[in-house]
Amino acid sequence: MFWLDIYGLSDKKDKQIIEKFLNEFAFRDQIESRAGGTVTILRNEKYQINEEDIPVETTTDAIDIGVRNKYKGFCVYFHQDLSQK
């Protein structure tokens, strides 16, 4: 298992760069369904943001939540889905 951080590779923080990353490092069509999944919003004391899990149905939903909330750090885990490409 390995970790890839999209924002570690680019200073851009938009949907286009996230999609480019996923198309390069994942089987994008195989990771679209996220039924029962969540986006984890990370705690940030500076901006008074509490950690929270938001249910999502698709990877597109997860990306949209992340880019819509610029001051909220977020993570979505794809487990082995990224390492197969």
C-alpha positions in Angstrom: 0.0 0.0 0.0 1.2 3.5 -0.8 -0.1 7.0 -0.3 -0.4 9.7 -2.9 -1.3 13.3 -2.0 -2.8 15.2 -4.9 -1.9 18.6 -3.4 1.7 17.4 -2.8 2.1 17.3 -6.6 0.5 20.6 -7.5 -0.2 24.0 -5.9 -3.5 24.1 -7.8 -6.5 23.1 -5.7 -9.3 22.7 -8.2 -11.5 19.9 -9.7 -9.4 19.8 -12.9 -6.2 18.9 -11.1 -7.9 16.3 -9.0 -9.5 14.6 -12.0 -6.1 14.7 -13.8 -4.5 13.0 -10.8 -7.2 10.3 -10.6 -7.1 9.6 -14.4 -3.3 9.2 -14.2 -3.1 7.1 -11.0 -6.4 5.2 -10.8 -8.9 3.3 -12.8 -11.2 6.3 -12.7 -14.4 4.4 -13.8 -13.8 1.8 -11.1 -13.6 4.3 -8.2 -16.7 6.4 -9.1 -19.1 4.5 -7.0 -18.7 5.4 -3.3 -22.0 4.1 -2.0 -21.6 4.0 1.8 -18.5 6.1 1.6 -17.6 9.4 3.3 -15.5 12.5 2.8 -13.6 13.3 6.0 -13.3 17.0 6.7 -10.2 17.4 8.8 -10.1 19.4 12.0 -8.5 22.9 11.7 -8.2 25.0 14.8 -7.2 28.1 12.9 -10.5 28.2 11.0 -12.5 26.7 13.8 -13.5 23.7 11.8 -14.4 20.4 13.5 -13.7 17.0 12.0 -16.7 15.6 10.3 -17.6 12.7 8.0 -20.0 13.6 5.1 -21.7 10.7 3.3 -21.2 10.5 -0.5 -22.5 8.3 -3.2 -19.8 9.0 -5.9 -16.2 10.1 -6.2 -17.5 13.1 -8.1 -19.6 14.0 -5.1 -16.5 13.8 -2.9 -14.5 16.0 -5.2 -17.3 18.6 -5.4 -17.5 18.8 -1.6 -13.7 19.2 -1.3 -13.4 22.0 -3.9 -16.5 23.8 -2.7 -15.0 24.1 0.8 -11.6 25.7 0.1 -10.7 26.2 3.8 -11.5 22.7 4.8 -8.9 20.0 4.4 -10.5 16.8 3.2 -9.5 13.2 2.5 -11.0 10.3 0.6 -9.4 6.9 0.7 -9.4 4.6 -2.3 -7.4 1.8 -0.7 -6.1 -0.5 -3.4 -7.9 1.2 -6.2 -4.9 3.5 -6.9 -2.2 1.0 -6.6 -3.5 -1.2 -9.4 -2.6 1.1 -12.3 
